Amino acid sequence: TQLAFERGLPIQKGDLLVKRLVAISGDEVEVREGLLWVNGILESPPKTDRKCVSRCVKADYNFGPDVVPEGKVFLLGDNRGASTDSHVFGFVDQDTLMGKAFWRIVGEDKGPL
């Protein structure tokens, strides 16, 4: 599930981000050598945009393991090796989620929007 949410720092206040929701309250989340594990199960295949597989940066970081606190979620971008997401700014308040992304629009000069 991809969700848009409002977040302050490190993104500019008022910016909306679209990220993939990968873990909810009570889930144990871990990223080992760039691979996502939720509740001890490897995400296989990775749930990312199909076009991203060939052009995205492979994640090479580690996170956790950590249990997602009550009222929080853990979000990752599809371009996991170059994404500002929960591995950078931590868990996100569930009540800041604004909706679900249904379409992706590609602009001429800015790439995917």
Protein Blocks (a to p, Z undefined) as FASTA:
>chain_A
ZZddddddfbdehiacddddfbdehiacddeehiaceehiacddddddfklmmmmccdfb
dehjddddehiacdddfklmlcccfklnopadfklpgbdcfbdcddfklopZZ
